Amino acid sequence: MDQQNQCKRKLRVCVATCNRADYSKLAPIMFGIKSHPDEFELEAVVLGSHLIDDYGNTFRMIEQDDFDISSKLHTIVRGEDEAAMVESVGLALVKLPDVLQRLQPDILVVHGDRFDALALATAAALMNIRILHLEGGEVSGTIDDSIRHAISKLAHYHACCTHRAEQHLIAMCEDHSRILLAGCPSYDKLLSSHYRQDYMDIIKSWLGDNVRDQEYIVALQHPVTTDIQHSIKIYGLMLDALLSFNKKTLILFPNIDAGSKEMVRVMRKKGIEQHPNFRAVKHIPFEQFIQLVCHAGCMIGNSSCGVREAGAFGTPVINLGTRQTGRETGENVLHVRDADTHNKIYHALELQFGKRYPGSKIYGDGNAVPRILKFLRTIDLDEPLQKTFCFPPMKDSISQDIDHILETQSALAVDLGGTNLRVAIVCMKGSVVKKYTQPNPKTFEARMHLILKMCADAMQDAVRLNCRILGVGVSTGGRVNPQEGVVLHSTKLIQEWSSVDLRTPISDALHLPVWVDNDGNCAALAERKFGHGKGVENFVTVITGTGIGGGIIHHNELVHGSTFCAAELGHILVSLEGPECSCGSRGCIEAYASGMALQREAKRLNDEDLLIVEGMDKKLMEPVTAAHLINAAKLGNSKAEAVLNKASTALGLGIINILHIVNPSLVILSGVLASYYQTPVQQVISERALFSTQSVKVVKSDLEEPALLGAASMVLDYATRRLY
């Protein structure tokens, strides 16, 4: 009987929390442990900034959650500089042995990457206490990485949040059998409670009665201890941009890292605490903070909350500086790495404020705590305490689903043309794994039904082909609002295709995120990821086909314009009169240089018996096309040559206008007429452009499927990270 009782002894778990941020991750685990008193004995240790008045005395929220605090350790040496951080670690190491010796825990739960947590892990490891580390394996981009990885090397067990973090821990030679892919514990609370009916009451309690949903900003910026002066500069620029942007702003005080005191001085020097648009606070309870982030028009700063929790709501986030740029992010995060001007940050606010993005669950699905409790139950206290490392060669991952790991990350690409509807499975390297083609139906209902059916068939084939579909990208003619996934106005070639929401029905049917853009923009995106535009910061893609279109990449970003009609390159005017264009105007490039324009001129010459010359092979009833015009010119038809010279000059002048406005370093010609136009357009530029742009190269695209590859790139770029 004594032996049976010994086997069923409660596991004594000590959870140590250092600040308001890590408590939001640890609290769900503490509640889970407390709800199983027959299996676990909980000990809570509080230290760090929890016990400092300037940071809100946040230990009180732990008491309000009805946890008994076993020990409070004052470990912070004030000064908020590098030396104070080191002294704080030393002070914690002096005080922790007595506490750990008294509590005698079986396992210590440590979170994250704070210097306080490093002290905890060091003390526990030297005192032969098992350590469970939460959120190891992640990469952020500052000194936090070094601290986080150091704690991982001291820890015996790991509960990580993402598959990539799991792979990083394996690469760091950690024993895979002791790594749990759990997800972030804060998501358990976040996903179950962020839809609250009283959210407006919470917003008003912090920002006043006049504020509205999605009409305010949450700001939270911490110092980067490896570059404190630059951190302070960015903080001041952020405050200047927020003052200029003139929206209600809830700003939280920075954490206790070196440099925070100077940042607070900057805030007070600018009068932020007295400004009517700002509410500056030291602490907000996590449940209320969830509501404030969820319903904000934008979140700005460098807090991990922006790249982690905010993604679950689709809240737009502007991440300033380098503190989080290494982390996995959802589509909602816009990185401003070089936040060196007020204007750059202000422009980012203009781009992000008021948007809504698809929710992301990169960091968890709401079931982390049950997984962690199950993991704790499996810990064998009779196992040797000494860690073992799995040095290279690394063994294969044996995570929950081996097929998932071996899958090829891919996108589902959809191209809606005037004639055909095409769907393709495209892998990360830009290879088309499988393609499906059907005639494009003439009615909206039939077209949507066919899109969904072709996508569903492709999804089934993707499983067989071992492709993991990350999302769906749609390329379509017409003017598109990519933020909403809506076709605003269609081209004449696609009927019943205006004011069409493509994102919602496809996403609902396939349960995947969906991106939509027009075919010209997609061609530019394809070049940026897979073609001549790869690694080029500023370039223009011009499609020379049935019509003339294209896309502009400026500072590595696609230009959409205020009403999503930027880069309508075919409708640049090159003549005050000229032929009538399909848009209703006259003298557009498209009216001179498109396939339709060349076909029109070919028919005119044919009707006047001026097209056919000796050596041309044209059957009597064969329709006249642009190809006949080009062939006639090659065989010496002067009339055909004159038409093509005028078309080439019109296209060249239009491209010169682009060079003089956006000053790209490269022009890429795409489409069936690209090979013909390349040389004459280069000649027009060298003769008639400003001297500073005459050296810009004109190249022909090598991509066979620019529309499909561009649609796929919207998905595949999201799967890595957006960069601004």
Disulfide bonds with the S-S distance in Angstrom:
none
